[in-house]
Amino acid sequence: MITGIVGQAGWMGMQRGMDGLSQNASEIAGAGVKPLEGTTVRDISEPLIDQTENLRQVEASAKVLQSSTDAFDHLIDILA
């Protein structure tokens, strides 16, 4: 259950991170394909670094979402 603004922020952060991971994976997968007009192979260092950053975004956002859920569960336990 997504609880309040904090939970929504965690969920949105996870979505942004997953979108970034998908884009990075696409760039990395296409890096070995040589363009038709030349023989230059694209550098994959930037998408690899971005992939690590996006992974950390997903992990941090998941922790925010988990903390929000834990706080809500704790509140329910107190009120029950």
C-alpha positions in Angstrom: 0.0 0.0 0.0 1.4 3.4 -1.0 1.0 5.7 2.0 0.9 9.5 1.5 3.3 11.8 -0.2 6.4 10.0 1.0 5.2 6.7 -0.4 4.3 8.4 -3.7 7.8 10.0 -3.9 9.4 6.6 -3.4 7.2 5.0 -6.1 7.9 7.8 -8.5 11.7 7.6 -7.8 11.6 3.9 -8.5 9.8 4.5 -11.8 12.3 7.1 -12.9 15.2 4.9 -12.0 13.7 1.9 -13.9 13.1 4.1 -17.0 16.7 5.2 -16.8 17.9 1.6 -16.5 15.9 0.7 -19.5 17.3 3.5 -21.6 20.9 2.7 -20.4 20.4 -0.9 -21.3 19.3 0.1 -24.8 22.3 2.3 -25.3 24.7 -0.4 -24.1 23.1 -3.0 -26.2 23.3 -0.8 -29.3 26.9 0.3 -28.7 28.5 -2.6 -30.5 26.5 -1.9 -33.7 28.5 0.0 -36.1 26.8 2.8 -37.9 26.2 2.4 -41.6 28.1 5.5 -42.5 31.2 4.8 -40.6 33.1 2.3 -38.5 33.2 4.2 -35.2 31.9 2.2 -32.3 30.2 4.3 -29.6 31.7 4.6 -26.1 29.6 2.8 -23.5 31.3 4.3 -20.4 28.7 7.0 -19.9 25.6 4.6 -20.1 27.4 2.3 -17.7 28.0 5.0 -15.2 24.4 6.2 -15.6 23.2 2.7 -15.1 24.9 2.5 -11.7 23.3 5.9 -10.8 19.9 4.7 -11.9 20.3 1.5 -9.9 21.1 3.5 -6.8 18.0 5.6 -7.5 15.8 2.5 -7.5 17.4 1.1 -4.4 17.1 4.4 -2.4 13.5 4.9 -3.6 12.6 1.3 -2.5 14.0 2.1 0.9 11.9 5.3 1.1 8.8 3.3 0.1 9.6 0.6 2.6 10.1 3.1 5.4 6.8 4.7 4.5 5.0 1.4 4.6 6.7 0.5 7.9 5.7 3.8 9.5 2.1 3.3 8.4 2.1 -0.3 9.7 3.5 1.0 13.1 0.8 3.6 13.3 -1.9 1.0 12.6 -0.4 -1.2 15.4 -0.5 1.7 17.9 -4.1 2.6 17.0 -5.3 -1.1 17.2 
